[in-house]
Amino acid sequence: MTEELMPAAEDPYGVSKLAVELDLKAAHEMFGLNSIIFRPSMFWRRQNDGHITAMW
């Protein structure tokens, strides 16, 4: 996975994150606003009891 990959949001959470990233990009282009997008290394794991937990 690299920064050059085109984003492809597949759920409402991903769509909202992508929308914010595009808003930040537009703010940079229009007003010179610098920002940092933090994407932690996290994945989700389903436990035996059916609960989903985040793994860092």
Backbone as XML, in Angstrom:
<?xml version="1.0"?>
<chain id="A" units="angstrom">
  <residue number="1" name="MET">
    <atom name="N" x="0.836" y="-1.168" z="0.000"/>
    <atom name="CA" x="0.000" y="0.000" z="0.000"/>
    <atom name="C" x="0.889" y="1.241" z="0.000"/>
  </residue>
  <residue number="2" name="THR">
    <atom name="N" x="0.611" y="2.158" z="-0.916"/>
    <atom name="CA" x="1.402" y="3.375" z="-1.011"/>
    <atom name="C" x="0.491" y="4.595" z="-1.068"/>
  </residue>
  <residue number="3" name="GLU">
    <atom name="N" x="1.074" y="5.755" z="-0.912"/>
    <atom name="CA" x="0.318" y="6.999" z="-0.984"/>
    <atom name="C" x="-0.218" y="7.261" z="-2.385"/>
  </residue>
  <residue number="4" name="GLU">
    <atom name="N" x="0.342" y="6.594" z="-3.389"/>
    <atom name="CA" x="-0.082" y="6.816" z="-4.767"/>
    <atom name="C" x="-1.366" y="6.066" z="-5.128"/>
  </residue>
  <residue number="5" name="LEU">
    <atom name="N" x="-1.777" y="5.109" z="-4.299"/>
    <atom name="CA" x="-2.999" y="4.361" z="-4.579"/>
    <atom name="C" x="-4.216" y="5.277" z="-4.522"/>
  </residue>
  <residue number="6" name="MET">
    <atom name="N" x="-5.133" y="5.094" z="-5.456"/>
    <atom name="CA" x="-6.375" y="5.864" z="-5.444"/>
    <atom name="C" x="-7.284" y="5.315" z="-4.343"/>
  </residue>
  <residue number="7" name="PRO">
    <atom name="N" x="-7.859" y="6.185" z="-3.520"/>
    <atom name="CA" x="-8.744" y="5.708" z="-2.451"/>
    <atom name="C" x="-10.036" y="5.128" z="-3.022"/>
  </residue>
  <residue number="8" name="ALA">
    <atom name="N" x="-10.551" y="4.130" z="-2.354"/>
    <atom name="CA" x="-11.814" y="3.505" z="-2.753"/>
    <atom name="C" x="-12.605" y="3.185" z="-1.494"/>
  </residue>
  <residue number="9" name="ALA">
    <atom name="N" x="-13.336" y="4.171" z="-0.998"/>
    <atom name="CA" x="-14.119" y="3.982" z="0.222"/>
    <atom name="C" x="-15.264" y="3.011" z="-0.052"/>
  </residue>
  <residue number="10" name="GLU">
    <atom name="N" x="-15.477" y="2.094" z="0.879"/>
    <atom name="CA" x="-16.492" y="1.057" z="0.678"/>
    <atom name="C" x="-17.615" y="1.101" z="1.700"/>
  </residue>
  <residue number="11" name="ASP">
    <atom name="N" x="-17.510" y="1.935" z="2.720"/>
    <atom name="CA" x="-18.557" y="2.012" z="3.732"/>
    <atom name="C" x="-18.708" y="3.466" z="4.182"/>
  </residue>
  <residue number="12" name="PRO">
    <atom name="N" x="-19.763" y="3.794" z="4.932"/>
    <atom name="CA" x="-19.979" y="5.188" z="5.332"/>
    <atom name="C" x="-18.811" y="5.799" z="6.099"/>
  </residue>
  <residue number="13" name="TYR">
    <atom name="N" x="-18.153" y="5.018" z="6.937"/>
    <atom name="CA" x="-17.006" y="5.529" z="7.690"/>
    <atom name="C" x="-15.875" y="5.916" z="6.736"/>
  </residue>
  <residue number="14" name="GLY">
    <atom name="N" x="-15.571" y="5.045" z="5.787"/>
    <atom name="CA" x="-14.520" y="5.333" z="4.821"/>
    <atom name="C" x="-14.864" y="6.511" z="3.934"/>
  </residue>
  <residue number="15" name="VAL">
    <atom name="N" x="-16.135" y="6.610" z="3.538"/>
    <atom name="CA" x="-16.572" y="7.733" z="2.713"/>
    <atom name="C" x="-16.391" y="9.049" z="3.459"/>
  </residue>
  <residue number="16" name="SER">
    <atom name="N" x="-16.736" y="9.078" z="4.761"/>
    <atom name="CA" x="-16.584" y="10.316" z="5.532"/>
    <atom name="C" x="-15.110" y="10.694" z="5.686"/>
  </residue>
  <residue number="17" name="LYS">
    <atom name="N" x="-14.232" y="9.710" z="5.899"/>
    <atom name="CA" x="-12.798" y="9.995" z="6.005"/>
    <atom name="C" x="-12.254" y="10.526" z="4.679"/>
  </residue>
  <residue number="18" name="LEU">
    <atom name="N" x="-12.674" y="9.928" z="3.575"/>
    <atom name="CA" x="-12.229" y="10.380" z="2.263"/>
    <atom name="C" x="-12.717" y="11.801" z="1.980"/>
  </residue>
  <residue number="19" name="ALA">
    <atom name="N" x="-13.958" y="12.102" z="2.371"/>
    <atom name="CA" x="-14.507" y="13.445" z="2.163"/>
    <atom name="C" x="-13.678" y="14.493" z="2.900"/>
  </residue>
  <residue number="20" name="VAL">
    <atom name="N" x="-13.279" y="14.191" z="4.125"/>
    <atom name="CA" x="-12.452" y="15.136" z="4.893"/>
    <atom name="C" x="-11.093" y="15.312" z="4.223"/>
  </residue>
  <residue number="21" name="GLU">
    <atom name="N" x="-10.498" y="14.222" z="3.755"/>
    <atom name="CA" x="-9.205" y="14.335" z="3.071"/>
    <atom name="C" x="-9.317" y="15.206" z="1.821"/>
  </residue>
  <residue number="22" name="LEU">
    <atom name="N" x="-10.404" y="15.044" z="1.070"/>
    <atom name="CA" x="-10.589" y="15.871" z="-0.122"/>
    <atom name="C" x="-10.836" y="17.332" z="0.246"/>
  </residue>
  <residue number="23" name="ASP">
    <atom name="N" x="-11.562" y="17.574" z="1.342"/>
    <atom name="CA" x="-11.759" y="18.950" z="1.817"/>
    <atom name="C" x="-10.430" y="19.585" z="2.214"/>
  </residue>
  <residue number="24" name="LEU">
    <atom name="N" x="-9.575" y="18.820" z="2.896"/>
    <atom name="CA" x="-8.266" y="19.343" z="3.290"/>
    <atom name="C" x="-7.405" y="19.644" z="2.067"/>
  </residue>
  <residue number="25" name="LYS">
    <atom name="N" x="-7.477" y="18.783" z="1.067"/>
    <atom name="CA" x="-6.721" y="19.019" z="-0.161"/>
    <atom name="C" x="-7.203" y="20.307" z="-0.834"/>
  </residue>
  <residue number="26" name="ALA">
    <atom name="N" x="-8.521" y="20.500" z="-0.899"/>
    <atom name="CA" x="-9.075" y="21.718" z="-1.503"/>
    <atom name="C" x="-8.672" y="22.955" z="-0.713"/>
  </residue>
  <residue number="27" name="ALA">
    <atom name="N" x="-8.682" y="22.873" z="0.623"/>
    <atom name="CA" x="-8.281" y="24.005" z="1.457"/>
    <atom name="C" x="-6.815" y="24.353" z="1.212"/>
  </residue>
  <residue number="28" name="HIS">
    <atom name="N" x="-5.995" y="23.336" z="0.988"/>
    <atom name="CA" x="-4.583" y="23.594" z="0.689"/>
    <atom name="C" x="-4.436" y="24.306" z="-0.657"/>
  </residue>
  <residue number="29" name="GLU">
    <atom name="N" x="-5.167" y="23.813" z="-1.648"/>
    <atom name="CA" x="-5.065" y="24.406" z="-2.986"/>
    <atom name="C" x="-5.612" y="25.827" z="-3.028"/>
  </residue>
  <residue number="30" name="MET">
    <atom name="N" x="-6.691" y="26.097" z="-2.276"/>
    <atom name="CA" x="-7.321" y="27.424" z="-2.323"/>
    <atom name="C" x="-6.682" y="28.432" z="-1.373"/>
  </residue>
  <residue number="31" name="PHE">
    <atom name="N" x="-6.291" y="27.964" z="-0.166"/>
    <atom name="CA" x="-5.847" y="28.894" z="0.861"/>
    <atom name="C" x="-4.432" y="28.643" z="1.373"/>
  </residue>
  <residue number="32" name="GLY">
    <atom name="N" x="-3.773" y="27.595" z="0.871"/>
    <atom name="CA" x="-2.427" y="27.286" z="1.335"/>
    <atom name="C" x="-2.395" y="26.640" z="2.707"/>
  </residue>
  <residue number="33" name="LEU">
    <atom name="N" x="-3.550" y="26.140" z="3.180"/>
    <atom name="CA" x="-3.618" y="25.506" z="4.495"/>
    <atom name="C" x="-2.883" y="24.174" z="4.466"/>
  </residue>
  <residue number="34" name="ASN">
    <atom name="N" x="-1.909" y="24.014" z="5.337"/>
    <atom name="CA" x="-1.191" y="22.748" z="5.447"/>
    <atom name="C" x="-1.873" y="21.867" z="6.478"/>
  </residue>
  <residue number="35" name="SER">
    <atom name="N" x="-1.870" y="20.577" z="6.248"/>
    <atom name="CA" x="-2.490" y="19.637" z="7.179"/>
    <atom name="C" x="-1.721" y="18.323" z="7.146"/>
  </residue>
  <residue number="36" name="ILE">
    <atom name="N" x="-1.979" y="17.508" z="8.138"/>
    <atom name="CA" x="-1.391" y="16.171" z="8.221"/>
    <atom name="C" x="-2.534" y="15.181" z="8.365"/>
  </residue>
  <residue number="37" name="ILE">
    <atom name="N" x="-2.521" y="14.146" z="7.554"/>
    <atom name="CA" x="-3.515" y="13.092" z="7.653"/>
    <atom name="C" x="-2.844" y="11.896" z="8.306"/>
  </residue>
  <residue number="38" name="PHE">
    <atom name="N" x="-3.348" y="11.510" z="9.455"/>
    <atom name="CA" x="-2.766" y="10.410" z="10.224"/>
    <atom name="C" x="-3.571" y="9.140" z="9.963"/>
  </residue>
  <residue number="39" name="ARG">
    <atom name="N" x="-2.902" y="8.113" z="9.471"/>
    <atom name="CA" x="-3.530" y="6.821" z="9.239"/>
    <atom name="C" x="-2.793" y="5.773" z="10.066"/>
  </residue>
  <residue number="40" name="PRO">
    <atom name="N" x="-3.321" y="5.481" z="11.256"/>
    <atom name="CA" x="-2.620" y="4.504" z="12.094"/>
    <atom name="C" x="-2.646" y="3.117" z="11.463"/>
  </residue>
  <residue number="41" name="SER">
    <atom name="N" x="-1.631" y="2.342" z="11.773"/>
    <atom name="CA" x="-1.581" y="0.949" z="11.303"/>
    <atom name="C" x="-2.498" y="0.129" z="12.193"/>
  </residue>
  <residue number="42" name="MET">
    <atom name="N" x="-3.696" y="-0.098" z="11.717"/>
    <atom name="CA" x="-4.687" y="-0.796" z="12.532"/>
    <atom name="C" x="-5.500" y="-1.700" z="11.619"/>
  </residue>
  <residue number="43" name="PHE">
    <atom name="N" x="-5.836" y="-2.859" z="12.118"/>
    <atom name="CA" x="-6.738" y="-3.726" z="11.378"/>
    <atom name="C" x="-7.729" y="-4.317" z="12.366"/>
  </residue>
  <residue number="44" name="TRP">
    <atom name="N" x="-8.816" y="-4.835" z="11.858"/>
    <atom name="CA" x="-9.885" y="-5.365" z="12.703"/>
    <atom name="C" x="-9.851" y="-6.886" z="12.696"/>
  </residue>
  <residue number="45" name="ARG">
    <atom name="N" x="-10.131" y="-7.452" z="13.841"/>
    <atom name="CA" x="-10.096" y="-8.911" z="13.985"/>
    <atom name="C" x="-11.390" y="-9.362" z="14.664"/>
  </residue>
  <residue number="46" name="ARG">
    <atom name="N" x="-12.000" y="-10.390" z="14.140"/>
    <atom name="CA" x="-13.214" y="-10.935" z="14.757"/>
    <atom name="C" x="-12.800" y="-12.005" z="15.774"/>
  </residue>
  <residue number="47" name="GLN">
    <atom name="N" x="-13.294" y="-11.845" z="16.988"/>
    <atom name="CA" x="-12.989" y="-12.805" z="18.035"/>
    <atom name="C" x="-13.957" y="-13.982" z="17.946"/>
  </residue>
  <residue number="48" name="ASN">
    <atom name="N" x="-13.661" y="-15.043" z="18.676"/>
    <atom name="CA" x="-14.507" y="-16.236" z="18.669"/>
    <atom name="C" x="-15.911" y="-15.953" z="19.195"/>
  </residue>
  <residue number="49" name="ASP">
    <atom name="N" x="-16.051" y="-14.950" z="20.070"/>
    <atom name="CA" x="-17.373" y="-14.651" z="20.636"/>
    <atom name="C" x="-18.193" y="-13.727" z="19.745"/>
  </residue>
  <residue number="50" name="GLY">
    <atom name="N" x="-17.705" y="-13.432" z="18.528"/>
    <atom name="CA" x="-18.455" y="-12.618" z="17.594"/>
    <atom name="C" x="-18.168" y="-11.129" z="17.673"/>
  </residue>
  <residue number="51" name="HIS">
    <atom name="N" x="-17.414" y="-10.670" z="18.670"/>
    <atom name="CA" x="-17.080" y="-9.265" z="18.792"/>
    <atom name="C" x="-15.914" y="-8.913" z="17.863"/>
  </residue>
  <residue number="52" name="ILE">
    <atom name="N" x="-15.886" y="-7.682" z="17.438"/>
    <atom name="CA" x="-14.798" y="-7.217" z="16.577"/>
    <atom name="C" x="-13.901" y="-6.299" z="17.406"/>
  </residue>
  <residue number="53" name="THR">
    <atom name="N" x="-12.612" y="-6.516" z="17.366"/>
    <atom name="CA" x="-11.679" y="-5.703" z="18.135"/>
    <atom name="C" x="-10.634" y="-5.101" z="17.203"/>
  </residue>
  <residue number="54" name="ALA">
    <atom name="N" x="-10.133" y="-3.952" z="17.605"/>
    <atom name="CA" x="-9.074" y="-3.290" z="16.840"/>
    <atom name="C" x="-7.733" y="-3.802" z="17.316"/>
  </residue>
  <residue number="55" name="MET">
    <atom name="N" x="-6.848" y="-4.052" z="16.378"/>
    <atom name="CA" x="-5.495" y="-4.511" z="16.696"/>
    <atom name="C" x="-4.511" y="-3.437" z="16.245"/>
  </residue>
  <residue number="56" name="TRP">
    <atom name="N" x="-3.643" y="-2.980" z="17.132"/>
    <atom name="CA" x="-2.644" y="-1.958" z="16.803"/>
    <atom name="C" x="-1.327" y="-2.615" z="16.554"/>
  </residue>
</chain>
